[in-house]
Amino acid sequence: MPSTPAARPAERARALPRAVLWDMDGTLVDTEPLWNASQRRLLAEHGGVWSEALADSLVGRPLDEGARRLQAAGLDLPVDEIIERTMGAVTRGVADRVPWRAGARELLAALAEAGVPGALVTMSHTPLARALAERAPAGALDVVVSGDLVARGKPDPEAYLLALDLLAARHPGLDAAGCVAVEDSPVGVAAAVAAGLPTVGVPSVLPLPAGAATVEWDTLAGRAPADLAAVRDVAAGRAEDAPAPAGPGGRA
């Protein structure tokens, strides 16, 4: 029986994304319960009022913006102290036991084994981002962009654009169209799409608007690098099918 011919290098490369850019909270790890517990505790200690609407409004947002929302709910502490105390509690929780979302660690490991570079792009700050990156499979998250490294948080694309620049410095020729982002929140998906990235939405706490992401998955469980490459190809197909921009006379 003849053996199956080995895939050519170009074919193997086509079956992989150039890089994968990952959100952290709610996407790779289920840290929302840790955040909620620390924020709720602070509010209770300082006379604030917790609500599910407040919790939802914090998902995916920069930590300084979240701290100001907690202040508006009655938390009488400076922004920097709110960030330090809540993030410290979450970092300790992640250090004790990483609460991986289903399939996340396995997919990170498969990408690292295939040689696909990865970046962590999160609005959490450096101590928490590094704690997670250090506990990920070796080589999975070599680039880390955290909320304290950018001036504008998600849904602004600045963090993703910075991560793409850092990846391209290590991997010449890399561009957004060849990569894939994975996000769970509406603001995160908006940031990744605005950066030109084909984007997988894997909702956790909040639903995503219809059509916001390139594709939407219920879970990362059972997914492989080739599934992410397929997302890139879906986005490329949509770009090819898009009508040409209108010219000076208003016609395409």
LINKA-V176690 format. One record per pair of residues at least 6 apart in sequence whose ideal C-beta (glycine too) atoms are under 6 Angstrom apart, sorted by the first residue. I is the first residue (numbers start at 1). GAP is how many residues later the second one is. D is the distance in Angstrom with one decimal. If there is no record, write none. Layout:
<<I,GAP,D> <I,GAP,D>>
This chain:
<<15,211,5.2> <15,214,5.5> <16,98,5.8> <16,100,5.4> <16,209,5.4> <16,213,5.5> <17,162,5.7> <17,163,4.6> <17,211,4.9> <17,212,5.2> <17,215,5.3> <18,156,5.0> <18,160,3.8> <18,161,5.1> <19,98,4.5> <19,148,5.1> <19,160,4.5> <20,91,5.9> <20,98,5.1> <20,160,5.3> <20,208,6.0> <21,98,4.6> <21,100,5.2> <21,142,5.5> <21,160,4.5> <22,6,5.6> <22,98,5.5> <22,160,5.3> <23,160,4.6> <23,165,4.9> <24,96,5.8> <24,98,3.8> <24,100,6.0> <24,108,5.9> <25,6,4.7> <26,6,5.6> <26,158,4.0> <26,178,3.9> <27,155,5.7> <27,156,5.9> <27,157,4.4> <28,76,4.7> <29,70,5.2> <29,71,5.9> <30,69,4.5> <30,71,5.4> <31,59,5.7> <32,173,5.4> <34,56,4.5> <34,59,4.4> <35,55,5.7> <36,19,5.5> <38,48,4.3> <38,51,3.8> <39,47,5.5> <40,10,4.8> <42,33,5.9> <43,7,5.0> <43,32,5.4> <46,29,5.2> <46,30,5.2> <47,27,5.5> <48,25,4.7> <48,26,3.3> <48,27,4.4> <49,24,5.4> <49,25,5.5> <54,19,5.6> <57,12,5.9> <58,8,4.5> <59,126,5.1> <59,146,5.2> <59,147,5.5> <60,94,5.8> <60,125,3.3> <60,127,4.2> <60,128,4.7> <62,61,4.8> <62,85,5.0> <62,91,3.0> <63,20,4.8> <63,84,5.6> <64,15,5.6> <67,12,4.3> <67,15,4.0> <67,16,5.5> <70,12,5.8> <87,38,5.9> <87,41,5.5> <90,38,5.9> <91,36,5.5> <91,37,4.6> <91,40,5.2> <94,37,5.2> <94,38,5.9> <95,36,5.6> <98,37,5.1> <102,117,5.2> <102,119,4.2> <103,116,5.9> <103,117,3.5> <103,118,3.4> <103,120,5.9> <104,116,5.2> <107,113,5.4> <107,116,5.5> <108,28,5.5> <108,29,5.1> <108,32,4.1> <109,28,4.1> <110,115,5.6> <111,114,5.4> <112,25,5.0> <112,27,4.2> <112,28,4.3> <114,111,5.2> <117,50,6.0> <118,22,5.0> <118,23,5.0> <119,24,3.8> <119,44,4.3> <119,48,5.8> <120,9,5.7> <120,13,5.5> <120,21,4.7> <120,24,4.7> <121,24,5.0> <121,38,5.1> <121,39,5.5> <121,42,4.9> <122,7,5.3> <122,24,5.6> <123,24,3.9> <123,30,5.2> <123,31,5.8> <125,21,5.3> <125,22,5.6> <125,23,4.3> <126,20,4.8> <126,22,5.8> <129,15,5.1> <129,17,4.2> <133,8,4.3> <133,11,5.2> <143,20,5.8> <143,23,4.8> <143,24,5.7> <145,14,5.0> <145,17,5.2> <145,18,4.5> <147,6,5.6> <150,8,4.6> <150,9,4.9> <152,6,4.7> <154,33,4.7> <154,34,5.3> <154,37,3.9> <155,32,4.3> <155,35,3.8> <155,36,4.8> <157,34,5.1> <157,37,3.9> <157,38,3.8> <160,31,5.7> <160,32,5.5> <160,35,3.7> <161,34,5.3> <164,12,5.7> <167,7,5.5> <168,6,4.6> <176,20,3.8> <176,21,5.1> <179,18,5.9> <180,18,5.1> <180,48,4.7> <180,51,5.2> <180,52,5.5> <181,11,3.6> <181,16,4.1> <181,18,4.6> <182,18,4.7> <183,6,4.7> <183,9,5.4> <184,18,5.4> <184,19,5.8> <184,20,4.4> <185,21,5.8> <186,22,5.8> <189,10,5.7> <189,12,5.2> <189,19,6.0> <189,23,4.9> <189,24,5.0> <192,7,4.4> <193,6,5.4> <198,16,4.8> <198,33,5.1> <198,34,4.8> <198,37,3.5> <199,14,4.6> <199,15,5.1> <200,15,5.7> <200,17,5.9> <200,31,5.5> <201,7,4.6> <201,12,3.2> <201,15,4.4> <202,15,5.1> <214,17,5.5> <214,20,5.7> <214,21,4.8> <215,16,5.3> <243,9,5.2> <244,8,4.6> <246,6,5.6>>
